[in-house]
Amino acid sequence: MKNILFLLLFVATTTMIAQPDRHEKIKAYKVAHITEQLELTSEEATAFWPIYNASEEKMRALRKTERKEIMEKIRSDFETLSDAEANALIDKSIKLKQQELQVYSDLVANLKGKLPPKKIILLRKAEEDFKRKLLDRFKNRRNKD
């Protein structure tokens, strides 16, 4: 099930990259969704969005690195991958996940004092709900075709 969700998210992300207009629409939809779910006041939104956007940009760069340096290697050279190369990919993957955790930790640290703690926790749920809605929308669109 996780593999299917990952594949769907990967396809959706790749499609968004190929279509910048669609990417901007999805980004706007995400902003609206998170703002609504967190019930951000105008003061909170002013403090929240620059911090969140900077964090998202760092996460996007890490995911891009993962796709480029790990996933492409696995897709293209998996059968000929040596144990040493596989271990190097595992180590690189762990390092990238640690960097993602650091970005998330920094996001939370930067949001403390700017948002109530409950809203910081609710952010994670809002992001997951948004991903689920996006995947559902994508599946429904594919089923219509």
N, C-alpha and C positions, 0 to 999 in steps of 0.2 A: 504494500500500500504506500509506504514512504517513497519507494522508487517511482511509483506512478505519479505521486504528487510532485516529486522532484522533477520528473520529466515534463509534467505539465507546466510547472513554474519556469523551467528552463526554456520551453517552447514559447511561453508567453513573454518571457524576458527577451528572447531573441527576436521575436516578432516586434516587440516594442522598440528595440534598438533599430530595426530596419525601417520603422515608421515613426519618425520623430513627432509627428502630429498626434498620433495615438499615445505616445509616451507622455506628452504634455497633458493630454486629457486624463490619463490615468493618474498622473501626479496631482492634478487639480482635484480629482475625485478622492484621492488619498488624503489630501490636505483637509477637504471638507469633512471626510469621515472622521479623521482624528480630532479635528476641532469640535465636531459635534459630540463624539464619544467622551472626550475629556471635559466638555462644557467649559472651554477656555474663555476667560474674560478677555477683554481687549488688552489689558495690561499683561496678563499671562501669555497671551498669544504673541505679543511684541517681544517678550523675553524668550519664549519657547522656540519659535520657528527658526531664528538664526542658529541656535545651538543644535536643534534637531537636524536642520538641513546640512550643517557642517558634518555632523555625525553620519548622516546618510551618505554623504559624498565619500567619506572615508570607507564606509562599509561597501559601497558600490565599487570602489577601487580594489578592495580586498577580494570581492567576488570576481571581478574581472581578472585579477591576477590568478585566482584559483582556476577559472575557466581556461585561461591561456596556458598556464604553466603545468597544470595537473590534468584537467579533464581532456584537453586536446592530446596530451601525451598518452593517456589511457585509451582514448578512442582510436588513435592512429597506430600506436606501437604496442598495444597490450600483449599480443602474442609473442613478441620478441623481447619483452621487458626482462632484464636480468633481475636477480634478487637484490643486487646492490642498487639498481635504478628504482626498483619498487620500494626499497627502504628509504631512499632519498625522497621519493614522492610522499611516502607516509610522513616522514619528518617535516617536509614542507607543508603538508596539509595540517599537521598539528600546529606548526608555527603560525599559519594563517588563522586557524581557529582561536589560538591564544591572542592574536592581534585583534580579532573580532570581539573577543571577550573584553579586551582592554578598551576598545572603542566604546562598547556598551557601558563599561564601568565609568569611563570618562563622561559619557552622556549623563548618566545618573548623577554623578558628582556635580556636574555643571548645572543640572536642573534643580538640585536641592537648594532650597531657599528661594527659588523662583516659582516653583509649583508645590502644592501640598503633596506630601508623600503618597497619599492615595491616588492622586492623578498620575504620579510617576509609575506606580504599579499598574494602573489602568492603561497606560500607554502601551505596554506589552500586549495586553488583551486586545486593544484597538488595532494594533498592527496585525495580530493573528487573525482577527475577524475580517480585516480588510483583505488579507491574502486569501482567506476562504471565499469571500464574496467574489474576488477577482477570478479565482479558479472556477467557481460555480458559473460565473458569467461566461467564461471561456468554454466550459463544457457544454453549457446550453447553446452557445453559438455554434459549436461543432456539431451538436446533435441536430440542429436545424438544417445544416448543409447536406 
